[in-house]
């Protein structure tokens, strides 16, 4: 055998050995995220960041969100905040799915093609049918902003604030057909400040929920999360039904703490409203006025002078509303229809000496 032939054989053998010693990179596990409003973006951002880490075992393979809708003051049709964020991150538009219903066959077929190992939901806003839940290998997990089984339903944060809770939290739970009833993988408790409003608390809870999710993802992907998840005690469940617009009205026959909690709970949407009567003693005119109540606090002093039970007064930067049970509510910010929110001092000065009566 000549030396040239031996050299060629040596090169081939060594090249073959080198190639066989290099193992292919493991395929990242496909994860599908479902969410719609701005608070969901916090979770999606955490998933994108975690998936781009050098040791990440998963990738965000697609997004499911609500269809485009009229979202701004000019009523322009816009994609959901989650869709907008995904596009900004460079996710191809064909991987951003917006079915009218999560049970649409065309959508489910597309989802199956993506072969998700896990689906994650955070304020998606659509009911997931069994056909959907059967697709991901490791199931679907949901970030729910309450300490399950408390406050199952569409408005957990709002109803908790309305009830005046001093503690709440966020839960990471498997999704089942029964509403928010799946086994809980992990949870985080938080103390509730008596001035915090629903949008701020919701944002805080989803931020904490995204940390829980990232921490628990390895256990979910290796299957051990299912064995450690704790079934919920249905006997302790409470419901948090969707808020109706007509719940926005305040009645000052109720006690001040009830109204204060409602203002905090309904901040953002639908807000809280009250009707008052503006009385002009000079002209004898009276006009009914609708106020959006933005910010309140419970007055520590409950002294209301005789004859003032029906009238709104002004004291140290707040509108003072006598309420049921001898309690008093201080209103710090209000908003007139079509106007910007203003503080109580500006509103009171604008009355120019006219009286304000509760309705």
Secondary structure, DSSP 8 states (H G I E B T S, - for coil): --HHHHHHHHHHHHHHHHHHHS------EEEEEEE-SHHHHHHHHHHHHHHTSTT--EEEEEEE----EE-STT--EE--HHHHHHHHTT--GGGEE--SSTT-HHHHHHHHHHT-SEEEEES--S---HHHHTTSTT-EEEEESS-TTSSBSTTHHHHHHHTT-SEEEEEEEE--SSTT-S-EEEEEEEE--TT--HHHHHHHHHHHHHHHHHHHHHHHHTTHHHHH-B---GGG--B-----GGGGB--TTS-HHHHHHHHHHTTTTT-EEEEEEEE-TTT--EEEEEEEEEEEEE-S-----TT-TTEEEEETTEEEEE-GGG-EEEEEEEEETTS--EEHHHHHHHTTT-EEEE-
